[in-house]
């Protein structure tokens, strides 16, 4: 009887551990990070991902609090508009619905970069990749 209790308790603990790992893998930030590294995000045809211009999110640490962006001399009102601008210009894709799950996920990932300290040893680019 004692062995049965130990086995059942072990199964419960194991089940909870797997449930936690599965849930973490499916957080919006995790899905957004996947999109951030996807060269086909937004139907992109340039063979680039968001990570091509922003390695590991570099340069996006303050994006969570911004209400307006200026990319390539054009103003975007909000993070969703800035994401779509980059999808169209840099990734050569099509804008996605600002209310879509994909947009919510990538915005969640970008907002998760807030306050991150980026590696200072990575040299700054002399010129941003076109469209980023």
CNS distance restraints for C-alpha pairs under 8 A (distance, minus, plus):
assign (resid   1 and name CA) (resid   5 and name CA) 6.46 0.50 0.50
assign (resid   2 and name CA) (resid   6 and name CA) 6.37 0.50 0.50
assign (resid   3 and name CA) (resid   7 and name CA) 6.16 0.50 0.50
assign (resid   4 and name CA) (resid   8 and name CA) 6.12 0.50 0.50
assign (resid   5 and name CA) (resid   9 and name CA) 6.00 0.50 0.50
assign (resid   6 and name CA) (resid  10 and name CA) 6.01 0.50 0.50
assign (resid   7 and name CA) (resid  11 and name CA) 6.21 0.50 0.50
assign (resid   8 and name CA) (resid  12 and name CA) 6.26 0.50 0.50
assign (resid   9 and name CA) (resid  13 and name CA) 6.23 0.50 0.50
assign (resid  10 and name CA) (resid  14 and name CA) 6.03 0.50 0.50
assign (resid  11 and name CA) (resid  15 and name CA) 5.97 0.50 0.50
assign (resid  12 and name CA) (resid  16 and name CA) 6.18 0.50 0.50
assign (resid  13 and name CA) (resid  17 and name CA) 6.18 0.50 0.50
assign (resid  14 and name CA) (resid  18 and name CA) 6.27 0.50 0.50
assign (resid  15 and name CA) (resid  19 and name CA) 6.08 0.50 0.50
assign (resid  16 and name CA) (resid  20 and name CA) 6.14 0.50 0.50
assign (resid  17 and name CA) (resid  21 and name CA) 6.30 0.50 0.50
assign (resid  18 and name CA) (resid  22 and name CA) 6.02 0.50 0.50
assign (resid  19 and name CA) (resid  23 and name CA) 6.05 0.50 0.50
assign (resid  20 and name CA) (resid  24 and name CA) 6.14 0.50 0.50
assign (resid  21 and name CA) (resid  25 and name CA) 6.28 0.50 0.50
assign (resid  22 and name CA) (resid  26 and name CA) 6.53 0.50 0.50
assign (resid  23 and name CA) (resid  27 and name CA) 6.51 0.50 0.50
assign (resid  24 and name CA) (resid  30 and name CA) 7.66 0.50 0.50
assign (resid  25 and name CA) (resid  30 and name CA) 6.12 0.50 0.50
assign (resid  25 and name CA) (resid  31 and name CA) 7.76 0.50 0.50
assign (resid  26 and name CA) (resid  30 and name CA) 6.23 0.50 0.50
assign (resid  26 and name CA) (resid  31 and name CA) 6.35 0.50 0.50
assign (resid  27 and name CA) (resid  31 and name CA) 6.39 0.50 0.50
assign (resid  28 and name CA) (resid  32 and name CA) 5.91 0.50 0.50
assign (resid  28 and name CA) (resid 104 and name CA) 7.35 0.50 0.50
assign (resid  28 and name CA) (resid 105 and name CA) 4.61 0.50 0.50
assign (resid  28 and name CA) (resid 106 and name CA) 7.60 0.50 0.50
assign (resid  28 and name CA) (resid 108 and name CA) 6.06 0.50 0.50
assign (resid  28 and name CA) (resid 109 and name CA) 7.06 0.50 0.50
assign (resid  29 and name CA) (resid  33 and name CA) 6.08 0.50 0.50
assign (resid  29 and name CA) (resid 105 and name CA) 5.91 0.50 0.50
assign (resid  29 and name CA) (resid 106 and name CA) 6.96 0.50 0.50
assign (resid  29 and name CA) (resid 108 and name CA) 5.09 0.50 0.50
assign (resid  29 and name CA) (resid 109 and name CA) 4.15 0.50 0.50
assign (resid  29 and name CA) (resid 110 and name CA) 7.92 0.50 0.50
assign (resid  29 and name CA) (resid 112 and name CA) 6.86 0.50 0.50
assign (resid  30 and name CA) (resid  34 and name CA) 6.43 0.50 0.50
assign (resid  30 and name CA) (resid 105 and name CA) 7.85 0.50 0.50
assign (resid  30 and name CA) (resid 109 and name CA) 6.92 0.50 0.50
assign (resid  31 and name CA) (resid  35 and name CA) 6.43 0.50 0.50
assign (resid  31 and name CA) (resid 105 and name CA) 5.89 0.50 0.50
assign (resid  31 and name CA) (resid 106 and name CA) 7.32 0.50 0.50
assign (resid  31 and name CA) (resid 109 and name CA) 7.84 0.50 0.50
assign (resid  32 and name CA) (resid  36 and name CA) 6.03 0.50 0.50
assign (resid  32 and name CA) (resid 102 and name CA) 7.18 0.50 0.50
assign (resid  32 and name CA) (resid 104 and name CA) 7.90 0.50 0.50
assign (resid  32 and name CA) (resid 105 and name CA) 4.32 0.50 0.50
assign (resid  32 and name CA) (resid 106 and name CA) 3.85 0.50 0.50
assign (resid  32 and name CA) (resid 107 and name CA) 7.07 0.50 0.50
assign (resid  32 and name CA) (resid 108 and name CA) 6.56 0.50 0.50
assign (resid  32 and name CA) (resid 109 and name CA) 4.96 0.50 0.50
assign (resid  32 and name CA) (resid 110 and name CA) 7.82 0.50 0.50
assign (resid  33 and name CA) (resid  37 and name CA) 6.44 0.50 0.50
assign (resid  33 and name CA) (resid 106 and name CA) 6.71 0.50 0.50
assign (resid  33 and name CA) (resid 109 and name CA) 5.74 0.50 0.50
assign (resid  34 and name CA) (resid  38 and name CA) 6.28 0.50 0.50
assign (resid  35 and name CA) (resid  41 and name CA) 6.01 0.50 0.50
assign (resid  35 and name CA) (resid 102 and name CA) 7.72 0.50 0.50
assign (resid  35 and name CA) (resid 106 and name CA) 6.55 0.50 0.50
assign (resid  36 and name CA) (resid  41 and name CA) 7.64 0.50 0.50
assign (resid  36 and name CA) (resid  49 and name CA) 6.28 0.50 0.50
assign (resid  36 and name CA) (resid  50 and name CA) 5.10 0.50 0.50
assign (resid  36 and name CA) (resid  51 and name CA) 6.02 0.50 0.50
assign (resid  36 and name CA) (resid 106 and name CA) 6.69 0.50 0.50
assign (resid  37 and name CA) (resid  49 and name CA) 5.31 0.50 0.50
assign (resid  37 and name CA) (resid  50 and name CA) 6.18 0.50 0.50
assign (resid  37 and name CA) (resid  51 and name CA) 5.50 0.50 0.50
assign (resid  38 and name CA) (resid  48 and name CA) 7.87 0.50 0.50
assign (resid  38 and name CA) (resid  49 and name CA) 5.40 0.50 0.50
assign (resid  38 and name CA) (resid  50 and name CA) 7.66 0.50 0.50
assign (resid  39 and name CA) (resid  44 and name CA) 6.16 0.50 0.50
assign (resid  39 and name CA) (resid  45 and name CA) 7.64 0.50 0.50
assign (resid  39 and name CA) (resid  46 and name CA) 7.67 0.50 0.50
assign (resid  39 and name CA) (resid  47 and name CA) 5.34 0.50 0.50
assign (resid  39 and name CA) (resid  48 and name CA) 4.93 0.50 0.50
assign (resid  39 and name CA) (resid  49 and name CA) 4.36 0.50 0.50
assign (resid  39 and name CA) (resid  50 and name CA) 7.88 0.50 0.50
assign (resid  39 and name CA) (resid  91 and name CA) 7.40 0.50 0.50
assign (resid  40 and name CA) (resid  44 and name CA) 4.57 0.50 0.50
assign (resid  40 and name CA) (resid  45 and name CA) 6.73 0.50 0.50
assign (resid  40 and name CA) (resid  47 and name CA) 7.38 0.50 0.50
assign (resid  40 and name CA) (resid  48 and name CA) 7.96 0.50 0.50
assign (resid  40 and name CA) (resid  49 and name CA) 7.45 0.50 0.50
assign (resid  41 and name CA) (resid  49 and name CA) 7.19 0.50 0.50
assign (resid  41 and name CA) (resid  87 and name CA) 7.62 0.50 0.50
assign (resid  41 and name CA) (resid  91 and name CA) 7.84 0.50 0.50
assign (resid  41 and name CA) (resid  93 and name CA) 7.54 0.50 0.50
assign (resid  42 and name CA) (resid  87 and name CA) 6.17 0.50 0.50
assign (resid  42 and name CA) (resid  91 and name CA) 7.83 0.50 0.50
assign (resid  42 and name CA) (resid  93 and name CA) 5.18 0.50 0.50
assign (resid  42 and name CA) (resid  94 and name CA) 5.47 0.50 0.50
assign (resid  42 and name CA) (resid  95 and name CA) 6.35 0.50 0.50
assign (resid  42 and name CA) (resid  96 and name CA) 6.22 0.50 0.50
assign (resid  43 and name CA) (resid  92 and name CA) 7.67 0.50 0.50
assign (resid  43 and name CA) (resid  93 and name CA) 4.63 0.50 0.50
assign (resid  43 and name CA) (resid  94 and name CA) 6.06 0.50 0.50
assign (resid  44 and name CA) (resid  48 and name CA) 7.41 0.50 0.50
assign (resid  44 and name CA) (resid  49 and name CA) 7.99 0.50 0.50
assign (resid  44 and name CA) (resid  87 and name CA) 6.91 0.50 0.50
assign (resid  44 and name CA) (resid  88 and name CA) 7.87 0.50 0.50
assign (resid  44 and name CA) (resid  91 and name CA) 4.71 0.50 0.50
assign (resid  44 and name CA) (resid  92 and name CA) 5.07 0.50 0.50
assign (resid  44 and name CA) (resid  93 and name CA) 3.92 0.50 0.50
assign (resid  44 and name CA) (resid  94 and name CA) 7.25 0.50 0.50
assign (resid  45 and name CA) (resid  91 and name CA) 6.24 0.50 0.50
assign (resid  45 and name CA) (resid  92 and name CA) 5.39 0.50 0.50
assign (resid  45 and name CA) (resid  93 and name CA) 6.13 0.50 0.50
assign (resid  46 and name CA) (resid  90 and name CA) 7.24 0.50 0.50
assign (resid  46 and name CA) (resid  91 and name CA) 5.17 0.50 0.50
assign (resid  46 and name CA) (resid  92 and name CA) 5.54 0.50 0.50
assign (resid  46 and name CA) (resid  93 and name CA) 7.99 0.50 0.50
assign (resid  47 and name CA) (resid  91 and name CA) 7.05 0.50 0.50
assign (resid  48 and name CA) (resid  52 and name CA) 5.81 0.50 0.50
assign (resid  48 and name CA) (resid  90 and name CA) 7.32 0.50 0.50
assign (resid  48 and name CA) (resid  91 and name CA) 5.59 0.50 0.50
assign (resid  49 and name CA) (resid  53 and name CA) 7.61 0.50 0.50
assign (resid  49 and name CA) (resid  91 and name CA) 6.47 0.50 0.50
assign (resid  50 and name CA) (resid  54 and name CA) 6.12 0.50 0.50
assign (resid  50 and name CA) (resid  55 and name CA) 7.94 0.50 0.50
assign (resid  50 and name CA) (resid  86 and name CA) 7.89 0.50 0.50
assign (resid  50 and name CA) (resid  91 and name CA) 7.74 0.50 0.50
assign (resid  51 and name CA) (resid  55 and name CA) 4.64 0.50 0.50
assign (resid  51 and name CA) (resid  56 and name CA) 6.24 0.50 0.50
assign (resid  51 and name CA) (resid  57 and name CA) 6.69 0.50 0.50
assign (resid  53 and name CA) (resid 128 and name CA) 7.14 0.50 0.50
assign (resid  53 and name CA) (resid 129 and name CA) 6.14 0.50 0.50
assign (resid  53 and name CA) (resid 132 and name CA) 5.90 0.50 0.50
assign (resid  54 and name CA) (resid  58 and name CA) 4.89 0.50 0.50
assign (resid  54 and name CA) (resid  59 and name CA) 6.33 0.50 0.50
assign (resid  54 and name CA) (resid  60 and name CA) 7.44 0.50 0.50
assign (resid  57 and name CA) (resid  61 and name CA) 7.17 0.50 0.50
assign (resid  57 and name CA) (resid 110 and name CA) 7.27 0.50 0.50
assign (resid  57 and name CA) (resid 113 and name CA) 6.82 0.50 0.50
assign (resid  58 and name CA) (resid 118 and name CA) 6.33 0.50 0.50
assign (resid  60 and name CA) (resid  64 and name CA) 7.98 0.50 0.50
assign (resid  60 and name CA) (resid 110 and name CA) 6.73 0.50 0.50
assign (resid  60 and name CA) (resid 113 and name CA) 6.86 0.50 0.50
assign (resid  60 and name CA) (resid 114 and name CA) 7.66 0.50 0.50
assign (resid  61 and name CA) (resid 110 and name CA) 7.65 0.50 0.50
assign (resid  61 and name CA) (resid 111 and name CA) 7.74 0.50 0.50
assign (resid  61 and name CA) (resid 113 and name CA) 5.11 0.50 0.50
assign (resid  61 and name CA) (resid 114 and name CA) 4.59 0.50 0.50
assign (resid  61 and name CA) (resid 115 and name CA) 5.79 0.50 0.50
assign (resid  61 and name CA) (resid 116 and name CA) 6.12 0.50 0.50
assign (resid  62 and name CA) (resid  66 and name CA) 6.94 0.50 0.50
assign (resid  62 and name CA) (resid 113 and name CA) 7.90 0.50 0.50
assign (resid  62 and name CA) (resid 114 and name CA) 5.76 0.50 0.50
assign (resid  62 and name CA) (resid 115 and name CA) 7.11 0.50 0.50
assign (resid  63 and name CA) (resid  79 and name CA) 7.24 0.50 0.50
assign (resid  63 and name CA) (resid 110 and name CA) 7.14 0.50 0.50
assign (resid  63 and name CA) (resid 111 and name CA) 6.84 0.50 0.50
assign (resid  63 and name CA) (resid 114 and name CA) 7.27 0.50 0.50
assign (resid  64 and name CA) (resid  79 and name CA) 7.69 0.50 0.50
assign (resid  64 and name CA) (resid 110 and name CA) 6.88 0.50 0.50
assign (resid  64 and name CA) (resid 111 and name CA) 4.65 0.50 0.50
assign (resid  64 and name CA) (resid 112 and name CA) 7.99 0.50 0.50
assign (resid  64 and name CA) (resid 113 and name CA) 7.99 0.50 0.50
assign (resid  64 and name CA) (resid 114 and name CA) 6.24 0.50 0.50
assign (resid  66 and name CA) (resid  78 and name CA) 7.19 0.50 0.50
assign (resid  66 and name CA) (resid  79 and name CA) 7.53 0.50 0.50
assign (resid  67 and name CA) (resid  77 and name CA) 6.23 0.50 0.50
assign (resid  67 and name CA) (resid  78 and name CA) 5.01 0.50 0.50
assign (resid  67 and name CA) (resid  79 and name CA) 7.20 0.50 0.50
assign (resid  68 and name CA) (resid  75 and name CA) 6.86 0.50 0.50
assign (resid  68 and name CA) (resid  76 and name CA) 5.71 0.50 0.50
assign (resid  68 and name CA) (resid  77 and name CA) 4.67 0.50 0.50
assign (resid  68 and name CA) (resid  78 and name CA) 5.33 0.50 0.50
assign (resid  68 and name CA) (resid  79 and name CA) 7.57 0.50 0.50
assign (resid  69 and name CA) (resid  75 and name CA) 5.60 0.50 0.50
assign (resid  69 and name CA) (resid  76 and name CA) 5.02 0.50 0.50
assign (resid  69 and name CA) (resid  77 and name CA) 6.47 0.50 0.50
assign (resid  69 and name CA) (resid  78 and name CA) 6.87 0.50 0.50
assign (resid  69 and name CA) (resid  79 and name CA) 7.53 0.50 0.50
assign (resid  69 and name CA) (resid  82 and name CA) 6.59 0.50 0.50
assign (resid  70 and name CA) (resid  74 and name CA) 5.41 0.50 0.50
assign (resid  70 and name CA) (resid  75 and name CA) 4.54 0.50 0.50
assign (resid  70 and name CA) (resid  76 and name CA) 6.22 0.50 0.50
assign (resid  71 and name CA) (resid  75 and name CA) 6.50 0.50 0.50
assign (resid  71 and name CA) (resid  76 and name CA) 7.54 0.50 0.50
assign (resid  71 and name CA) (resid  82 and name CA) 7.65 0.50 0.50
assign (resid  71 and name CA) (resid 131 and name CA) 7.69 0.50 0.50
assign (resid  71 and name CA) (resid 132 and name CA) 7.10 0.50 0.50
assign (resid  72 and name CA) (resid 131 and name CA) 6.76 0.50 0.50
assign (resid  72 and name CA) (resid 132 and name CA) 7.72 0.50 0.50
assign (resid  76 and name CA) (resid  81 and name CA) 5.56 0.50 0.50
assign (resid  76 and name CA) (resid  82 and name CA) 5.48 0.50 0.50
assign (resid  76 and name CA) (resid  85 and name CA) 7.86 0.50 0.50
assign (resid  77 and name CA) (resid  81 and name CA) 6.11 0.50 0.50
assign (resid  77 and name CA) (resid  82 and name CA) 7.38 0.50 0.50
assign (resid  78 and name CA) (resid  82 and name CA) 6.43 0.50 0.50
assign (resid  79 and name CA) (resid  83 and name CA) 6.10 0.50 0.50
assign (resid  79 and name CA) (resid 107 and name CA) 7.13 0.50 0.50
assign (resid  80 and name CA) (resid  84 and name CA) 6.25 0.50 0.50
assign (resid  80 and name CA) (resid  98 and name CA) 5.84 0.50 0.50
assign (resid  80 and name CA) (resid 103 and name CA) 6.91 0.50 0.50
assign (resid  80 and name CA) (resid 107 and name CA) 7.14 0.50 0.50
assign (resid  81 and name CA) (resid  85 and name CA) 6.12 0.50 0.50
assign (resid  81 and name CA) (resid  98 and name CA) 7.61 0.50 0.50
assign (resid  82 and name CA) (resid  86 and name CA) 6.32 0.50 0.50
assign (resid  83 and name CA) (resid  87 and name CA) 6.19 0.50 0.50
assign (resid  84 and name CA) (resid  88 and name CA) 6.16 0.50 0.50
assign (resid  84 and name CA) (resid  94 and name CA) 7.64 0.50 0.50
assign (resid  84 and name CA) (resid  95 and name CA) 4.83 0.50 0.50
assign (resid  84 and name CA) (resid  96 and name CA) 6.54 0.50 0.50
assign (resid  85 and name CA) (resid  89 and name CA) 5.99 0.50 0.50
assign (resid  85 and name CA) (resid  95 and name CA) 7.33 0.50 0.50
assign (resid  86 and name CA) (resid  90 and name CA) 5.19 0.50 0.50
assign (resid  86 and name CA) (resid  91 and name CA) 6.61 0.50 0.50
assign (resid  86 and name CA) (resid 131 and name CA) 6.17 0.50 0.50
assign (resid  86 and name CA) (resid 132 and name CA) 5.87 0.50 0.50
assign (resid  87 and name CA) (resid  91 and name CA) 4.85 0.50 0.50
assign (resid  87 and name CA) (resid  92 and name CA) 6.17 0.50 0.50
assign (resid  87 and name CA) (resid  93 and name CA) 5.38 0.50 0.50
assign (resid  87 and name CA) (resid  94 and name CA) 6.44 0.50 0.50
assign (resid  87 and name CA) (resid  95 and name CA) 6.25 0.50 0.50
assign (resid  88 and name CA) (resid  92 and name CA) 4.81 0.50 0.50
assign (resid  88 and name CA) (resid  93 and name CA) 4.82 0.50 0.50
assign (resid  88 and name CA) (resid  94 and name CA) 5.44 0.50 0.50
assign (resid  88 and name CA) (resid  95 and name CA) 6.16 0.50 0.50
assign (resid  89 and name CA) (resid  93 and name CA) 7.58 0.50 0.50
assign (resid  89 and name CA) (resid 130 and name CA) 7.87 0.50 0.50
assign (resid  89 and name CA) (resid 131 and name CA) 4.91 0.50 0.50
assign (resid  89 and name CA) (resid 132 and name CA) 7.55 0.50 0.50
assign (resid  90 and name CA) (resid 129 and name CA) 7.96 0.50 0.50
assign (resid  90 and name CA) (resid 130 and name CA) 6.42 0.50 0.50
assign (resid  90 and name CA) (resid 131 and name CA) 4.33 0.50 0.50
assign (resid  90 and name CA) (resid 132 and name CA) 5.81 0.50 0.50
assign (resid  96 and name CA) (resid 100 and name CA) 7.28 0.50 0.50
assign (resid  96 and name CA) (resid 102 and name CA) 7.90 0.50 0.50
assign (resid  96 and name CA) (resid 103 and name CA) 7.05 0.50 0.50
assign (resid  97 and name CA) (resid 103 and name CA) 7.01 0.50 0.50
assign (resid  98 and name CA) (resid 103 and name CA) 5.74 0.50 0.50
assign (resid  98 and name CA) (resid 104 and name CA) 7.72 0.50 0.50
assign (resid  99 and name CA) (resid 103 and name CA) 6.49 0.50 0.50
assign (resid  99 and name CA) (resid 104 and name CA) 6.88 0.50 0.50
assign (resid 100 and name CA) (resid 104 and name CA) 6.32 0.50 0.50
assign (resid 101 and name CA) (resid 105 and name CA) 6.03 0.50 0.50
assign (resid 102 and name CA) (resid 106 and name CA) 6.21 0.50 0.50
assign (resid 103 and name CA) (resid 107 and name CA) 5.99 0.50 0.50
assign (resid 104 and name CA) (resid 108 and name CA) 6.02 0.50 0.50
assign (resid 105 and name CA) (resid 109 and name CA) 6.30 0.50 0.50
assign (resid 106 and name CA) (resid 110 and name CA) 6.18 0.50 0.50
assign (resid 107 and name CA) (resid 111 and name CA) 6.01 0.50 0.50
assign (resid 108 and name CA) (resid 112 and name CA) 6.10 0.50 0.50
assign (resid 109 and name CA) (resid 113 and name CA) 6.80 0.50 0.50
assign (resid 110 and name CA) (resid 114 and name CA) 7.50 0.50 0.50
assign (resid 128 and name CA) (resid 132 and name CA) 6.43 0.50 0.50
